[in-house]
Amino acid sequence: MLCSNIFIFGQASITMQNTYPTNYFGSPLEIPLILSGTFGELRPNHFHAGLDIKTQQREGLKVCASAEGYVSRIKISHWGYGKVIYITHPNGYTTVYGHLQKFSNRIEAYVKKQQYKNETFEIQLFPAASELPVTDGEIIALSGSTGGFVGPHLHFEIRDTSSEKTINPLLFGIQINDSKRPTITGLVGYSLDTDSQINQVNIPLQLSFKRLNNGDLLADKINAFGKIGFGVNAYDQLDNAANQNGLYSLELSVNGEKIHEFRASVFPFTEDKYINLLIDYERFEKMGQRIQKCFIEPSNKLSMYSPSVNNGYLTIEDKKSYNIEIIAKDFMGNSQKISIPIIGKNDAVLVRKTEIETPYKINSAQFNQFSIDGITAAFPKNTFYADLWLDFEVKDSVAKVHYPNVPIHNNYTITFDVSKYSESEKKQMYIASISKKGNKSYESTVKTPTTFYASTKKLGKFTLLSDKDAPTILPHNFKNNQWLTNYETLKVRIFDYKSGINSYRGEIDGQWILMEFDPATSILTYDFNDKIFTDAKHELKVVVTDNVGNSNTLTATFYRKI
C-alpha cells in the first residue's frame, strides 16, 4: 500500500543558498503536517535532531517512506526513539522515523523473527540493501508513542548517509504553515572578564525592555564598559499549534553590521553537549530559563555558527555610543528584533563575581582525582569546560561533588570503598545519586571486591544504598485460571521502587515469549498472535530481576480454546 503524497514545497528560506533537493522527499504522514518540535530546538543536553510531527493526539496513523530506498537500520528500545526505522535512499540521504507503534507486516515479521531468535525485546538490526527494499510512499509503520514518557507523535529526520550529520528537513522543501513571528521573553547582559561591567555590575544581569508599536522590542538604555555579551530567551510558534518551539536563527548586529549568527541547519551528533555552552546553563538549572547566548564561549565547538566577528564578544569603550540589535527568526523568515542602546561608561563596579577557593582545584586540561573518607572522584581531562574550584565534601556517608548547575562534557567516576561491608551486605548495595528534591536514583554500579564505582555525568550528591526487596509483579488484565480465548494480549505490571528493574523474562509452557515493556505504564504486554496454541491449558512464568540481583517470579495458569 502507498500513502497519498500531499507534500507541499516551501518558497521562503530554502532559497537562501540551499544545496539540498527540494522535490525529492514526500510526506511521512497522510495528514497536513503540524509540528510540536522543530529542528535544532534546545533540549536537555542535546539539540532536537528532526521534526516532531503531531498525529492528532492519537496513535496508529500510517507512516510512509518519504522516497524509495531500503530499510538500513531498525532499533527497538524502551527509551530514546522507541521503535525506529532508518531508510537509506539512493540520493545520499537517510530518513528516520521514530516513536513508532508497530512496523508494517513484512518489517514486523522480519524484526520478530530476530527478537525470538535472540530472546530479547530490545534489539538493533542492520538489514542488507536487498532484504527490505521500500518504494516511494510505501506504508512502513504506524505512528505511536514508544520511547519512554512521550505523547503520540512522529519524529522525522533527514541525515547525510555518509557523515550521519542530521539536517533540517525544512531545507528539503517541506513547508509548514507559519505566519507567526518568534517571541523574545527575556534579555540578559554578561560581563565577560573581571574588568567589564553593565550598569556597574560584573555578574549576569537581567535587562528590562518594552514593546514598540510594530511588535519589536526596545531595551532600556544601559551603561557598560569592557568585554560584554548578550543572550535572549526566545521561542517560535507555528500556525495551528500552541507549542513553544525553537528558533531557526539568532543574529547579533552592532551599529547596523551583523557580527554573529547561530543557525539551526545541520549538525553532527558529536556536538550535542555543546548546547550547554550555547545556553546559560547555570541559569537554566536554577531558574528553568533557557537563555541562548549571542556569543561563543572559548570551549564551544559548535558548527552551527556563521562566521562570527570576535566570537560575538563586544568591546565597549568609554564615552562611545552603540546600538545593538538581536534578531530572532523562524525558518519562514518571520522575526522579532530587540534593540539595546549602550553608552560606554567606565563606572566603579558595585557588584563583582566572587569565586570561593576550596582545597580541590580542577585543571580542566588535565586528569584530576580527589579522595575523602574512602570516596574518590576522578575526572578525565576535558570533563569540565573551564578550570574551577571543586566543592567536594563527605558528610554522613553522602558525597557532595560540586553543584548540578555547572555543565560537564564527559563522564567522570565516583568510587566508594566498601571493604568494611560483608559479602551479603555488598550484594544488595548500590551507588545512588540524590536529586535537589531528595529523590534517590540508581547509578549503574560496577562492583569489585573492595570498591563500587559508577561512571556518571551528574554533579551533586551520592551515597550507598541497600535494596533488599524483590521487584513486584502483578497480573494486569487477567486472573489465575482464567479463560483468555478472546483476549488479544496478556498484560503484566512490574515495578521496583529502589534499585530499579534490570531485566525481565516471560515464558509460556517453558518457551520464551516476546513481552513489550512500556516505561510510562510499567506494563509488559504479550501479543497472542505471536503463537498458535494447540492445547487449552497453559502455564505463564514471568521472572523480573532488579539492579542488585533481587528476583521475583509470577506463575499463573490460563486457558485458550484450540
N, C-alpha and C positions, 0 to 999 in steps of 0.2 A: 504494500500500500504506500501511497505517496501523500505527503502533506501538500495542501494547496499553497502555492507560493504567493504570499501577499506582501512580499518585501517592498519597502518604499526606500528610495535612494535619496540621500540628502543633497543639499545645494550649498550649505553655508561653509563651515570651517574646513571641509575636506578640500577645498580649492587652494588652500594655502600650502603650496609646495608639497602636495600629497603624492607619495610614490606608491601607494597601495591600490590594488584593483578595487574599483567601486561598483562593479557589476558582476561579481563572481559568486559571493556567498548569499544564499537565501535565508529566509527567516527560520529560526529553530522552533517556532510555535505557529499555530494557525490563527492565533488571535492578534489583535493590534498590540504592539509592544509598548508597555508602560513599565518604567523602571522603578525599583526600590533601592537600587545601588548603582553607582557609576564607577567607571574605570579610574583607578588611582585614588579612590576615596580613602580617607585616613581612618585606619582601623587599629585596634590594639596590636602593636609590634609589627604591623605589616600594612602594605598598601593593598587595596582591593584589586584583584588581578583581572577582573572582567566586568560584565554587566549582570546585575541581578534583575531578572525579568519577572514581573508579577504574573501569577497564574490564577487570578480572580479568587484568591483566598481558598483555593481547593487543590487537591491532588488529582492525578490521573489524566492530565492533558497530554495530547500526542506531542512528542518531541521528535523533530525531523532533522535529518542530516542536512547541513547547510550547503553541501556540494558533494559531488561524487568523491570517493576515496575508499579507504579501508580502516576498519577499527584496529588501531595500533596499540591501544592500551585500555585495560579495564581495571578499575580498582574499587574494592568494596571495603569500607572502613566504618567503624562506629562513629568516628569523628571526621572533621575536615569536610571534604566534598561528599561524604557518604558513598552512595553508588554513583560512579562517574565513568563516562566513556570519552575516549580520545579518538578522533578521526583524522588521519593523515591524508592530505589532499595532494594531487599531482602538481599544484602550483607553488609548492614550497611552504605551505602553512598547515597548521593543525588546529582543529576546533575542539573545544572541551565543553562537556555538558554535565553539570553536577547537581547533586541532591536528588537524584532520580528515585522514583518509587520502585520501578522494575524495568527490565530490559524487554525488547521485542522478543518474540518466541524463540527465534533461532539464536539470538545472542544469549537469552536466558538459559537455553538448553546447553550452550557451549560453556557458560560460566558454572552452572550447577554440576555439570559433569566433572569439572576440575575441583569444585568445592567438596563433592562427595569422594573424589579420589584422594584428596589431601585431608579430608575430615576437618574442614575449617570454614567458618563463615567469612571472616576477613581474608581477602586474597587479592593478589595483584597479578595480572596476566598481560602478556605481550604477544598477541596473535601475529602470525606471519601475514604478509600482504594478501596472500591467496585464501586465507581462512575465512575472513569476514568482510568481503567487499560490500560497499554500500553505494546506492545510487543517489543522485541529487533529489532531495525531498523525501527520501525513504523514512518511514517511521522506525526509529531506533529504540525508543523507550517511552515511558510515561513519566510525567513530572511528579515530584514528590517533595519530601522534607527530610530526607535522610542526612546524617552527618551531625547528630547531636541536637542541641536546643535551637533549631531553626524552624521558621514558619515555611509554608509552601511557597516555593518559587523555583525558577530555573537559573542556575549560574552558568553563564555563557562566556567563553574566552576564545580569542584567536591568538595563536602563538606562531612565531617563526620556528619552523620544524628543526632547522639545523642548530640554531643558537638557543632555542627554548625561551627566548625573550617573549614576554607577553605584550601584546599591542592593543591599543584602544580600538575596540570593534567599530566605533563610530567613524574611524578613519577609513573603513572599508565600505562606507556608503549607507550605513544604517541611519535612518532619520527618526529621531524621537521627537514628538511634538513638545516644544519647549519655547514658550514666549515670555517666560518669567526671568527677570534679572536676578543674579545672586544677591544675597543679603549679608552685609558686614555687621556683626553684632558687637565686636569688641576690638580695641586698639591698645597695644602695649608698646612702650618705648624701652629700649635696652641700652644701658651704658656698658660698653664692651671692653673697657680697660679701667685701671684704677684711677686714671686722671680725667675720665669723661663724666658727664652729668647731663641729666634732663631735669629742669626745674629744681636744681640744687640737690638732686637725688642720684645716687650711684647704684641703685638697685632697680630691677624691673618695675615700671611704673604704668599703671592703667591710666589711659588718657581719655578725656571727655570729648564728645563731638555732637554735632546737631545735624539734622536732616534738612536739606535745601528743597526748594520747591520742585526742582527737576528730579528729585529722588536721590541725588548724590549726597555725600556727607562732607562736612567741614569740621575739622578738629579745632579745639581751642588753641590759640597761639601759644607756643612753648618757647622757653629759653633753653638753650643747650650749648654744650661745648665738648669738643674732642670726638672720639670714635664711638658712634652710636648706630643703632639699627632699629627696625620696627617689625612688628608682627601683628596679624589680624586673626580674629575668629570669624569665620565666614562659612556659608553653606549655599547650595543652589537647590532650587525646587523646579520640577518639571510639571508640565500640564497634566492634569488628571491624577496627581499623586501628591500626598501631603508629606512624603519623606523628605528629610533634610539630607541632601546628597552632597558629594564632594565637588570641588571646583575643577574646571579644566585647566585654567591658568591663573597665575597671580603675578602681576607686574609691578615693578617699582621704578618711578621716574624722579629725577631731580632737575628742577628748573626746566621741565619740558623734555628732558633727554632720558630715554629708557636705559637703565643701567643693570637691571636684573629681572629675570623671569623664570618661574617654575611652570612646567607644562606637563600634564599627565597624558603622554602619548605612547611611551614604550619604556619598559624597564626589565632587567633581569631579576630573578627571584633572589639572587645573592645580595641584592641591595636593600631587601625588605627592612632590615633592622635599622637602617639609617633614617627611617621615619622618626626615630626617637631623637634625632638631632634636627630634623626639619621642624618638629614641633617643640614647644616649651614643655619638656617632659615633666619637670617639677610642678609646673602649674597644672598640668593635666592630672597628675597623681593627687595633688592636694585639692583641686577645685573641680575637676572633671571638665575643664575648658581647654579645647584644642586650639592653641594659638599657633598659627603657621608662620614661621619666621620668613622674612623677606631678605635674609642674608644667609650665607653659608658658613656653618661652623667649621673650624680647621680640620676636624676628623671626618667631616661629612663627604662621602664619595658618591653620592647620588649622581646619576647621569641625566636626570630629568630637568636640568637647568639649561637654559640658553646661555651662551657666553655672558659671563657676569663681570661687570667692571668692579674690581676690588672686592669681589665676592658679596656685593650688596652692602658693604660697610660704608657709612657716611662719615666724613671728617668735617666737623662743623668748626669754623674759625670764628674768633671773637669779632663782634660788630658787623658780621655779614648776615644777609637775609637769604633764606632758602624756601622754596615751595616744593614739598614732597607730595607725590601722588601715588597711591596704591590702587590698582585696578583689579578687581576680581571678575573673571569671565567664566561663562559656561561654553560648551562646545559650539553652540549655535551663535556665539558672539554677543549674547546679552551680557551686560556688565553693570557693575556698580563701582563708583570711584569715591575714595576718601582723600581729601586734600589736607595736608598738615603744614601750616605756616611755622617757620622756625626763625628765631632771632639768635644769632651767635652771641653768647654772653658767658664769660668766664667768672661765674659767681663762686662764692665759698660753698663747698659741699656740706650739706647739713646731715645727710644720711648716707652711710657707706656700707658696702658689703663687709661682712665680718666672716672670718674663717677660723674655726676652732681647731687648734692643733691637738692631736692625740699622739700616743706612742706608736701609732701604726701609719706610716706614710706609704701611700701607693705610688710607685713609679709605673705609669701605665705602659711604658715600653719594655718593661721587664717582668719576669716572674716574681710574684710576691707571695709569701706564706707567713702566717701568724698563728700562734697557739696560746690558749689559756685553759688551764684545768682539764687537759685531755681533749679539748675540742680545737680542731685546726681548720682554718680557712685558707685555701690555696688558690691563687688567681693566676692563670696563664697570662703571658704578655698580651696586651691589647684587649683584655677583658673590659677595662674602662676606657672611655674616650679621652680622658684627661687625668692628670695627676690629682690626687686628693688625699686628705687626712681621713683615714678609715675609722669610723666609730665601731669598735669591736669590743664586746664585753660579754661575760658569762655571769648570770645570776640565777640561783636556784635551779641549776641544770638547764637553763634556757640561754642559748647563744643569740646575741644580737649582732647581726652582720650588716652594719650601716643602715641606710634608710631606703625604702622602696621608691622614693622619688628621684633616685639617681639612675639613669639608664646604663645598662651594660650591653656589650656587643657579643661576648662569648660566655659560655657556661664556666662556672668555677666549681670547686669541690669543697664540701664541708664534711669533716671526718670526726667521728666520736670514738674515743677509746672505750671499749666495752669489756675489757679484761676482768673487771670486778664482778661481772654478772655470771651466773651459772649457765650451763648449756640450755637448760629448759627455759630459763628466762630469755635468753638471747633469741631462741627460736621464734618467740612471739613478739619481739620488739622490732621497731622500725623508726626511721627518721621522719619527722613531720615538720612542715612549715606552719607558722601561725600567722594568720592574716591580721590586718589592722582591727578587724572586728572580733578577733579572738578565735576565729574558726581554724580548726586543725586539719591539714591535708597531707595525705601520704606523699612522700618523696621517694622516687624509685631508689630503693636501698640495696646496695651491694654489701655482702657480709663476708668478712674474713674472720679467722679465729679470735682476733683481738680488737678489730675495728669494724665499724659500719661507716660507709661513706655514700654520699649522693652527689651527683653532678646536677647543678641547678642554675637557672638564670634569674632566680629570685633573690632579692636582698630583703633583709628583715630578720625575723626571729625563727629559731629552730630548736627542736628538743627531741628527746627519745620518748616514744610512747609504746605501750603494750596492748596487743589485741588478742584476747583470749576467747572471743566469741566467733562462732562459725557463722557464715552467711545464712540469710533467711531465704527459703524457697516456698512459694505458695501457689497452689493451683489458681488460675485466674478465671477461666471460662468453663470449668468442668469440675466435677467431683469424682472421688474414687468410686469405681464400679459403675460408672455411668455409661449409657449407650451414647455414642457420638457419631452415629451413622450420617446424620445430615449436617455435621459440622465441617466447615471448610478449613478451619485452623484449630490448633491446640495451643493454648497460651499459658505461660508460667511467669509469675513475677518473682524477681530476685533482687536482693539488696544487701549491702553490708555497710554499717554505719561508721566503722573505724578505718581499717587499712584499705578497704575498698576491694572490689571484685577483680581478681586476676584472670580467671578462666572459667569456662563452663563447658559441659559436655552433655548432650542428650542422646538417649538410645531408646529404640522401641524393639522389643524382643531381642535384645542384645546387639542390635545393629545401630551404628551411628546415624543420627538424623541431623539435618540442617536446621538449626534454630537461629532465627534472626533477632538480634538484640537491639532494642530501641532505648538509648540512654535517657530520652526525655520521659519515658513512662516506666523504665526498668522492667520491661516485659520481653520475654523470649517467645517467639512465635514459630510454630512448625506448620507447614502447609501440607495438608493431607494429599494433595495432588502429586507430591513427590514420590509416593509409593503406592502400589496396588496391593491391598491386603487380601490374603487367601483364607485366613482364619478369622473367627469372630472375636476371640478373646486376645487382648494384647497387654503387655507389660511396659509401662513407661518408666524410665530411670533418668533423672537429671542430677548431675553432680556439679556443684559450684564450689570453687576454691578462692579464698581471699589472698591478699598480697603477702601474708606471713605464713601461709600454708594451712590455715584452718579450712576444713572442708565440711560440707553438708550434702546429704543425698535425699532426694524426693523419689519415692516409688509409688506408683499408682496403677491400678488396673482399669482399662476401658474396653468397650466393645463397639465393633462396627460390623454391619451386615456385609456379607460377601457379595 
